[in-house]
Amino acid sequence: MAKHFVSSLRPLSRLATQRTRPQLLTQQPSRAFSATCQRKLMETSGFTDEQLTVRDAIFKVCEQFPDDYWMERDISGEYPHELHAALAKDGWIGIALPEDLGGGGLGISEATMMMQTIAESGAGMQGAQSIHANVYATQPVMKFASSEQRPRFLSKIVSGEWRTCFGVTEPTTGLDTLKLKTKATRNSDGGYSISGQKIWITNAQIAQKMVLLARTTPLEEVKKPSEGLSMFFVDIDHSKPGFEARKIRKMGGRAVDANEVFFDNYQIPSDALIGKEGQGFKIILHGMNAERSLLAGEALGLGYAALKKAVAYAKDRVVFGRPIGQNQGIQHPLASAFMNLEAAKLATYHAARLYDRSNPDHPDYDEAITQHQVGVACNSAKYVAAEAAFAACEKAVMSMGGMGYASEYHVERYMRECFVPRLAPVSREMIMNFIGERALGLPKSY
């Protein structure tokens, strides 16, 4: 029944124009965002019924995983298999994949709400990042894989049997993606031999699949740097010759592994190629804008989680005979953090809506929306949400004083994790370069 719950959301939204609230929603015994101060911090007016239903359902899933669960995972570095299994059981991993593949048939707008809610539940970035690539990296596969490849590649992602990771970034090229050096050389049998190195590949230790961008035509032989790159959906087999993943010790989000990945004549079959050879960069962009929207949602969730902890503490902590939240020195920074999060929320869901409505298969498709507009909106949303989350986490730690530094109050973990959306998958500075050039028409600065 749970899997049908996801796919039932879309027809409900069509009925929403005929009645105030779908029947399914009014039958919910309790709303996760209705009356309790624990979840009412974010203003939810203006969201669709689908988004609010997703929010309610994901909060209920995440109730199984309290703060202490995530604190323990942060210490041990153990992947949250239980969360992944619970989300897969209810069909949420495939929220933005078609129903004929077992997915929910919803959009990035709803997926962004799901990722925000996971982070906001207390799972933080490590909870959201445990399924992050399974949501966004599958978008270009869905769009450009053949009709034969799609069910074979994606159905087991939706069911939770497989997990995927995203292999683009390299240690020597960083954000200069068009200069990446990993090569895919065609073999006599039609397959490919992969050689090169990737870095900061999340979940490569536990994933069975990787969306891989590699160069199939040398850079010096193409007219444009964006040509000659190809996208592959490859098996990850740690026992197979030519593949190695080394974990990177990191500051936060320790329940999800980050890795250096080495390919040395790693053999993959010809049907691992997605789309046409040499068109990989154009293909993979469909995943990058989706990722920026999802990551903006995750940042929002982290920021709201931190702010919620700080507000509760400010109400309960009494010094000099009064709650510290009565003092403007505490109250004003928290109010500022709230307003920044609310503003970033509007930018985030505006970007997600543009992404969805630029898709010809979307029921509200708008042919006037360009990929330029989507790119500007998604990058802007990622930037402002990451900055709002950072401000909220910092203010939460500082307003709680010494207790903000203690693990048992959890905001120090949020503080360590909030650097992820500021740094990845593209830095703040590169986003400002992009906006300066593409939105403002200024000369390229790098």
N, C-alpha and C positions, 0 to 999 in steps of 0.2 A: 504493500500500500504506500509506503514511504516514497518509492521511486515515482509512483503516479502523482504524488503531491507536487513535484517539480513541474511536470508537464501540464498539470492542471492550471497552473498560474496564468498562462497566456489567454485561454478562453475566458477566464474570470475577468481579466483586464478589459476585454471587449464588452463585457456586460456592465463594466463600471460606469459607462456613460449613461446607462439606463437606471442606475440606482446608486445611492450614496456610497454603499460599501458592499462588496461581494458577500454572499451568504456564508462562504467558508470563513471569512474573517470575523463576521459577527458571531459565529459559533465557537470561536476560540474562547476557552474558559478564562484565560488571562492573557493580556497583551504585554509583551516584554518591554514595550515603550510607552505604556499608557498612564499608569498611576504611580509607579514606584520611583522615588528619587534616584534609585540605584541605576536606572536605565533612561531616565527622562532628560538627562543632561543635554543631549543633542536635540535641537528642535527638528521635529519630523514632518511638519506641515509642508506640503508641496511635493512630497514623494508620491509615486504611483502606488496603487494597491499591491502590485507585484513586488515592488521593492520592500514595502512594509511587511508583507507576508514572508519574504525571504529573511528579513531582519529578525522577525519573531521566531521563525523555525531554526535559524542558525544559532540564535541565543540559547534555544532549548537544547540543541546538540551540545553546545559548548558548556552548558551547566554541569556536564559530566566531568569537566576538567577544571577544577578550581585553581586558585592562584598557587597553592603549594605544589600542585602537579607541575606547573611551569617553572617554578623555582627549582624543583628537583631536576627537571630536564636541563635547565640552564647549567646546573652544577655537574651533572653526569655526562652531558653531551649526547644523551640517547635520543634518537629520532622518535617523535610522537606517533608511533604506529597506531595507537588506539584512536587518536583523532582522525587520522586518515581513513581508518576502517569505518568509523562512525559516519563520516561524510560520504564515503563511497557507498555504504549500505543504503543511505537515503537518497542516492543519486545526485549529490551536490557537486561531485568532482566534474561532471559533465554539464554544469549549469548552462554554459554558453555554446554547447555543441548540439547538433540536430537531434531530434527525437528518434529518427530512424537508426541512430547509432547508440541509442539508450540515453542520450542527453536530455536536458531540460528544454532545449529549444528557445532559451531566453537570450538576452544580450549582455554586452559588457556593462551596461547600467546596473543590471541585477547582480552580475558577477562582482562588480565593484562594491555593491552593498554587502555581499557575502563576505568578501575579504575584509572590509572595514569591520564588520560585526565580529569576525573571528579575532582580529586584533583587539577590538574594544572589549571583548569578553574577559580579557586578562591574559590571553594567549600571547598577545604582543606580536612582534615581527616574526619570532621563531614559529609561532603557530600558523600565521598566515603564509610564511615562506615555505612551510612544509608541503603545501599544495600549490603554491604560486605558479610554478612553471607548467603544471598540469592544466592550468586554466588558460594562460596566455600563449604559451609556446605551441599549443595545439591549434590555435587560430589559423596560422598560415598553412598548416598541414590540412586542415579541413577545407580551406579555400582552394588549394592548388594540387592536392593529391588526386590521383585518378579515382574513378568510381570503384575500382577494384581495391585500391590501396586504403581508402578511407575506413571501411569497417574493419579491415585487417589491422590497421595501425591504431585506431582510436577506440574501438569498443572495449578493449581491455584496460585502457586508461580510465574510461568512464566507470567500469566495474571495480576499479581499484587493484586489479591483478597486476597491472604495470604502473610504474611511475616514470616520468620523463624529466630530463634536465635540458638546459639550453646552452649550447656550445658555440659562442661567438668570440668573446674577449680573449685576447692574447697578451702575453707578458711584454712583448717588444713593441706592440702597436697600440695597445690600450683602446682609446676611443677613436683612433684612426682606422675604423673598420675596413675601409677600402684597401688598406695596405696589409691586411692580414696575410700570414705566410703559410698557414696550414694548407697542404696540397692534397687534392684527390686526383690520382693518376689512373686513367683507364687501363684495365688489364685486357689481355687477349680474350678472356672469357666474357667480357662485357662488364665485369664488376670493377670495383675501384680499390686502390691501395691508398690509405690515408696516412700521412706523415706530418707531424707538427705538434704544436703545444697550445693548450688553452689554459686559462686561469680564471679563478673565482667562479668555478662551475658548481652551483649549489645542488646538493643531493646526488652527486655523482657516485657516492658510495652505496646508495640504496636504490638508485634508478635502474630500470631495465632498458630504457631508451634514451637517446639524445637527439635533439634537433641540432644539427651541425651545419655550420657555414664554412665552406672550404673553397679554395681557388682551384678551378679546373682548367683555366687558361692563364698562362703567366701574365703578369701585369704588363710587361713590355710588349705583349702581343695584342693588346686590346686597345680600342680607340678611346674608351672612357674607363676610368678606374672602377666604376660601378659594374662594369661588364666582366665576365669571366669567373664570377663567383657562383657557386651552386649550393643548394640546400638539400640536406640528406636527413633521413630519419633512420638512425643506426641503432643496432643492438649494442648494449653494453655488456660485455662478458669479461670479467676480471681474470678468468682462467685462460683466456685466449691470448696467443702471442701478439705482441704489438700494442697492448693497451695497459696503461697504469694510471691510477688516480691517487694522488697524495694529499692528505688532509692538511689544511691550513689552520693553525691555531688563531683564534680571533677574539675580538673584544666582547661581542655580544651575539645573541641569536645562536647559542652554542648547540641547541638541539638539532639544528640543520647543518650538515657538513658543507664546507666550502673547499674547493680542491684545485690543485694543479693537475691537468690531465695531459698525458703524453701519448701520442700516436707514433708508432714506428712500423710502417708498412702493415697497418691494421686492415684486414680484408673485409670488405662489405659487398653485398650483391648489387647488381645493376638496378633492381627495383627499390633500392633505398633512396634513389634520387626522387625528389619532390619537384614537380613541374619540369620546366625545360632546363637543360644544362646551360649555365652562363647567366641565368636570370634570378639567381638566388638572392641577390641584394634587394631587388624589388619585392620578391616574395616575402622575405623576412621582415620587411618594414611593416607588414600587416600585423605581426606579433609585437613589434616594438611600441606602436602607439597604444595597443591594448595594454601592454605591460605598464606604461606610464600611468594610465588611468587606474589600473588595479593597485599599483604602488601608492598612488595618491590616496586611495581609499584606505589602504593599510596604515599609512601615516596618520590619517585622520583618526582611525580607530585607536592607535597608540596614544595620540594626543588626548583624546577624550578619556581614555582609561586613566592616564596620569592625572588629568584634571579632576576626575571623579574622586580619586584617592585623596588628592590635596584638599578638595572642598570638604569631604567628610572629616578629614583630620582637623581642618580649620574650625569646623563646627564643634568638635568634641574636645579639642585641646584647650584647657583653661589655664591662663596665666594672669597673675595680678587680678584675680576675681572675675575674669571675663573671657569668653572664647576668643582665640587669636583672630578668628575670622571677622570679628567686630572692628579690628584695626585696619585702617586704610592701607597701611604698609603691606598687609597680607591680601586684603580684599582687592585692591586695584590691579596688582599683577595677575591675579587669577581671572579677574574680569577681562583684562586685556587678552589673556590666553584664550578665553572662551570666544571673544569676538573674532580673533584671528582664525580660530578653527571654523567658526560658522561661515566666515567669508571664503575660506579655502574649500569648505564643503560645497558651496555654490559653484565655484570654479571646477571642482572635480566632477560633479554630476552633469554640469554643462558639457564638459569634454566627453564624458561617457555617452551622453545623449547624441552628440555630433557623430561620434564614432559609429554608433549603432545606426543612425539614420542616414549615414553615407553608404550603407550596405544595400545594394539593390534587392536583396532578399528580405530586408526588414519590412514589416507591414506599414511603417511610417517613413519609408524611404523618401528622401528629399534629394533630387538630382542636383540641386543648387549648392549642396554642401561639397566642398572640394577637399582633397586630401591635404592641401596646404592649410586649410582652416582646422582640420582635425589635428594635424601635427602641432600647430601653434597652441591650440586649446589643451591638448594632452600634455605637452611639455610645460606649459604655464601652470597647469593644475598640479603636476608633480612637484614643481618648484615651490609653489605657495603652500601646498599641504605639508611638504617636508619641513619648511621653515616654521609653519604654525605648530607642527608636532614637536620640533626641537624646543621652541619657546615654552610650550606647555609642559614638557618634561623637565626642563630646567627650572621653571617656576614652581613645579610640584616639589622637586627636591629641596629647593631653597626655602620654600614656605614651611616645609616640615622639619627644617633644621637637621639636627643629628639623626632623627628618625628617618628622614629622607635618604640618609646614607646607609641605612640598615637594610639588609636583604629581606627581612620579614615584612617590610612595608612595600616592597616590590617596585617602587618608583625608580630606585637606582638601576634596576634591570631595564626598565623602559628607557632611562636616560642612555644607557649603553647601546640600546637597540636603535635609538632614533637617528643615529648617524647613517644607517643603511639607506633610507630614502634620500638623504642629502648627497650621498656619494654614488649610489647605483640606481639604474644601470648607466646613468649619465650624470656627470657632476653639475652642480649649480652653475659653474662658470661656463660650461659648454651649452647649457640651456640659455643663458643670457647671450652667448654668442649667436645661437640659433635665432632667438627673438630679435636681437639687434639687426641681424642680416635679413631674415625672412619676413618679419612683421614690420620692422621700421625702415627697411630698405637701406641700411647703412652698409658701408664697405666691409667685406669679409676681413676679420681681424686676426686670423690665424692661418 
